[in-house]
Amino acid sequence: MAVESLMTAEEFQSSYRMIMSEGVFFFVSIVVGGIGLMILTKKDLERQEQIRLFFGNFAHDLKTSISRLRLQSDLLRDGFDQQTLNRLGENMNQLDLQLENSLWVARGETQVMHLQNVKISKIFSVIRSEWPEIEISMTSDATVYADELALRSVFRNLIQNAVIHGKATKVQLVVKEVASHYEIQFQANGEAFTGELEQLGQRFIQPKSSHGNGLGLYLTRFLVDKLSGQIQFKLGQNSQLMVLVILPKGKGV
């Protein structure tokens, strides 16, 4: 039965106009709401970008200042109390690494990796000067395809974690070549690990026995992923934490 037969022409026209007006109003509301949401989202992204740039510039300036302080302390080591100066150097190393981590986090996914052939021994020639009290050894050298700064940050964070949370005095890298990649097993002496392995590398989650926010290990996992590698946390002898870093072999090697 036709709709017109159930109501007069005037009633039909009135209902039609009402339905159309409500439909238009609903459509306009969706369009205006969508545009408003896009504007708010754009402003929020711009605000986040401003915060990221400010945080990155701030951390960079502080890092530059600390680098100068480290140079000055190195020049003063021979003329002052050795123990005090060593402690000063250790504190600056910790702060420098924290700021470096902040820079990596500030860059986030926008960070561009400059991949090239990098020798592990070259990385540790620099790192050894930062932890002169730590005995660092390698079973063999390896040339991996990575970003040199990112890779140095990875190993700096692993050593820092071993020293601060494990009270380590010795670090050994067991290097193994497997097909198109290298397996680098990071081993350290010191205290047993009593936390939960599955939490390691998660952002701002720390083992229950430590004092920190877990940023270093989170960043380590993040950077290894960016380098097309893998990282695994395991328990070794005496429940000491071992870290396996898998990285692509260098080009033409």
C-alpha positions as CSV (number, residue, x, y, z in Angstrom):
1,M,0.0,0.0,0.0
2,A,1.5,3.4,-1.0
3,V,2.5,5.8,1.8
4,E,0.4,8.5,0.2
5,S,-2.7,6.5,0.8
6,L,-2.1,6.5,4.6
7,M,-1.8,10.3,4.9
8,T,-2.8,13.4,3.1
9,A,-0.5,15.1,0.6
10,E,0.1,17.9,3.1
11,E,1.1,15.4,5.9
12,F,3.4,13.5,3.5
13,Q,5.1,16.7,2.4
14,S,5.5,17.8,6.0
15,S,7.0,14.4,7.0
16,Y,9.3,14.4,4.0
17,R,10.6,17.9,4.9
18,M,11.2,16.9,8.5
19,I,13.1,13.7,7.5
20,M,15.2,15.6,5.0
21,S,16.0,18.4,7.4
22,E,17.0,15.9,10.1
23,G,19.1,14.0,7.6
24,V,20.8,17.2,6.4
25,F,21.4,18.3,10.0
26,F,22.9,14.9,10.8
27,F,25.1,15.0,7.8
28,V,26.3,18.6,8.6
29,S,27.0,17.6,12.2
30,I,29.2,14.7,11.0
31,V,31.1,16.9,8.6
32,V,31.6,19.7,11.1
33,G,32.5,17.2,13.9
34,G,35.0,15.5,11.6
35,I,36.6,18.8,10.6
36,G,36.8,19.9,14.2
37,L,38.4,16.6,15.2
38,M,41.0,16.9,12.4
39,I,41.8,20.5,13.6
40,L,42.2,19.3,17.2
41,T,44.3,16.4,16.1
42,K,46.5,18.6,14.0
43,K,47.0,21.0,16.9
44,D,47.8,18.1,19.3
45,L,50.4,16.8,16.8
46,E,52.0,20.2,16.5
47,R,52.2,20.5,20.2
48,Q,53.8,17.1,20.5
49,E,56.3,18.1,17.8
50,Q,57.1,21.3,19.7
51,I,57.7,19.4,22.9
52,R,59.8,16.8,21.1
53,L,62.0,19.6,19.5
54,F,62.4,21.4,22.8
55,F,63.3,18.2,24.7
56,G,65.8,17.2,22.1
57,N,67.5,20.6,22.0
58,F,67.5,20.8,25.7
59,A,69.1,17.4,26.1
60,H,71.6,18.2,23.3
61,D,72.8,21.4,25.0
62,L,73.2,19.6,28.3
63,K,75.1,16.8,26.7
64,T,77.5,19.3,25.1
65,S,78.2,20.9,28.5
66,I,78.8,17.5,30.1
67,S,81.2,16.5,27.4
68,R,83.3,19.6,28.2
69,L,83.2,18.8,31.9
70,R,84.5,15.2,31.1
71,L,87.4,16.6,29.1
72,Q,88.3,18.9,32.0
73,S,88.1,16.1,34.5
74,D,90.4,14.0,32.3
75,L,93.0,16.7,32.3
76,L,92.8,17.1,36.1
77,R,93.1,13.4,36.9
78,D,96.8,13.4,37.5
79,G,96.8,16.4,39.7
80,F,94.1,15.6,42.2
81,D,92.8,12.8,44.4
82,Q,92.4,9.9,42.0
83,Q,89.4,8.3,43.8
84,T,87.4,11.5,43.9
85,L,88.1,12.3,40.3
86,N,87.2,8.7,39.2
87,R,83.9,9.0,41.0
88,L,83.3,12.4,39.3
89,G,84.0,10.7,36.0
90,E,81.6,7.9,36.7
91,N,78.8,10.3,37.7
92,M,79.3,12.3,34.5
93,N,79.2,9.1,32.5
94,Q,75.9,8.2,34.0
95,L,74.4,11.6,33.4
96,D,75.8,11.7,29.9
97,L,74.2,8.4,29.1
98,Q,70.9,9.5,30.5
99,L,70.9,12.5,28.3
100,E,71.9,10.5,25.3
101,N,69.0,8.1,26.0
102,S,66.8,11.2,26.2
103,L,67.9,12.3,22.8
104,W,67.2,8.9,21.2
105,V,63.7,8.9,22.8
106,A,63.0,12.4,21.7
107,R,63.8,11.5,18.1
108,G,61.6,8.4,18.3
109,E,60.6,6.8,15.1
110,T,61.8,9.8,13.1
111,Q,65.4,8.9,13.8
112,V,67.3,8.0,10.6
113,M,69.9,5.3,10.9
114,H,73.1,5.8,9.0
115,L,74.0,2.2,8.3
116,Q,77.6,1.2,7.4
117,N,80.1,-1.4,8.2
118,V,81.1,-1.0,11.9
119,K,83.8,-3.0,13.8
120,I,82.8,-4.0,17.3
121,S,86.3,-3.4,18.5
122,K,86.1,0.2,17.4
123,I,83.0,0.7,19.5
124,F,84.7,-0.7,22.6
125,S,87.9,1.2,22.1
126,V,85.8,4.3,23.0
127,I,83.7,2.6,25.7
128,R,86.8,1.3,27.6
129,S,87.9,4.8,28.3
130,E,84.5,5.5,29.9
131,W,84.7,2.6,32.3
132,P,88.4,2.2,33.0
133,E,87.6,0.2,36.2
134,I,85.7,-2.5,34.2
135,E,87.6,-5.4,32.6
136,I,86.2,-5.7,29.1
137,S,87.2,-8.6,26.7
138,M,86.0,-10.0,23.4
139,T,86.5,-13.6,22.1
140,S,86.8,-12.2,18.6
141,D,86.1,-9.1,16.5
142,A,83.1,-8.7,14.2
143,T,82.1,-6.3,11.5
144,V,78.3,-5.6,11.5
145,Y,76.1,-3.5,9.4
146,A,74.8,-0.9,11.8
147,D,74.6,2.8,12.8
148,E,77.8,3.4,14.8
149,L,76.2,5.8,17.3
150,A,73.2,3.6,17.9
151,L,75.4,0.5,18.4
152,R,77.6,2.4,20.8
153,S,74.5,3.4,22.8
154,V,73.3,-0.2,22.9
155,F,76.6,-1.4,24.5
156,R,76.9,1.6,26.7
157,N,73.5,0.9,28.2
158,L,74.2,-2.8,28.6
159,I,77.4,-2.0,30.5
160,Q,75.7,0.6,32.6
161,N,73.0,-1.8,33.5
162,A,75.5,-4.5,34.5
163,V,77.6,-2.0,36.6
164,I,74.7,-0.3,38.3
165,H,72.3,-3.2,38.9
166,G,74.6,-6.2,38.8
167,K,77.7,-4.6,40.4
168,A,79.8,-6.1,37.6
169,T,83.5,-5.7,37.4
170,K,84.1,-7.9,34.3
171,V,82.3,-7.9,30.9
172,Q,82.9,-10.4,28.1
173,L,81.5,-10.5,24.6
174,V,81.3,-13.9,23.1
175,V,81.1,-13.3,19.3
176,K,79.8,-16.0,17.0
177,E,79.4,-15.8,13.2
178,V,76.2,-17.5,12.0
179,A,75.3,-17.3,8.3
180,S,74.5,-13.7,7.4
181,H,74.6,-12.3,10.9
182,Y,76.6,-12.2,14.1
183,E,75.5,-13.4,17.5
184,I,77.1,-11.3,20.3
185,Q,76.5,-12.7,23.7
186,F,77.0,-10.1,26.4
187,Q,78.1,-11.6,29.7
188,A,79.0,-9.9,33.0
189,N,79.9,-11.1,36.5
190,G,78.3,-9.6,39.6
191,E,75.1,-10.2,41.4
192,A,72.3,-12.6,40.4
193,F,69.3,-11.3,38.5
194,T,66.1,-11.7,40.6
195,G,63.6,-9.9,38.4
196,E,61.4,-11.1,35.6
197,L,63.0,-11.6,32.2
198,E,59.9,-10.9,30.2
199,Q,59.7,-7.4,31.7
200,L,63.2,-6.4,30.5
201,G,63.2,-4.1,27.5
202,Q,59.6,-2.9,28.2
203,R,59.2,0.8,28.4
204,F,59.6,2.2,31.9
205,I,59.3,-1.2,33.5
206,Q,62.1,-2.3,35.8
207,P,63.1,-5.5,37.6
208,K,61.8,-5.5,41.2
209,S,65.3,-5.5,42.6
210,S,66.7,-2.5,40.8
211,H,66.4,1.3,41.1
212,G,65.6,2.9,37.8
213,N,62.9,3.3,35.2
214,G,64.1,0.7,32.7
215,L,64.6,3.3,30.0
216,G,68.1,2.0,29.1
217,L,67.1,-1.6,28.3
218,Y,63.9,-0.3,26.5
219,L,66.1,1.9,24.4
220,T,68.5,-0.9,23.8
221,R,65.7,-3.1,22.4
222,F,64.3,-0.2,20.4
223,L,67.7,0.5,18.7
224,V,68.5,-3.1,18.0
225,D,65.1,-3.4,16.3
226,K,65.9,-0.3,14.2
227,L,69.1,-1.9,13.2
228,S,67.2,-5.0,11.8
229,G,68.6,-7.1,14.7
230,Q,67.2,-9.0,17.6
231,I,67.8,-9.0,21.3
232,Q,67.2,-11.7,23.9
233,F,67.5,-11.7,27.7
234,K,68.6,-15.0,29.4
235,L,70.0,-16.3,32.6
236,G,73.5,-17.7,32.8
237,Q,75.6,-19.3,35.5
238,N,74.6,-18.3,39.0
239,S,71.5,-16.6,37.6
240,Q,73.5,-13.8,36.1
241,L,71.8,-11.8,33.3
242,M,73.1,-12.5,29.8
243,V,72.0,-10.5,26.7
244,L,72.2,-11.9,23.2
245,V,72.4,-9.3,20.5
246,I,71.9,-10.5,16.9
247,L,73.0,-8.1,14.2
248,P,73.4,-8.3,10.4
249,K,76.9,-9.0,9.0
250,G,78.7,-6.2,7.3
251,K,78.3,-5.7,3.6
252,G,81.0,-7.4,1.6
253,V,82.4,-9.2,4.6
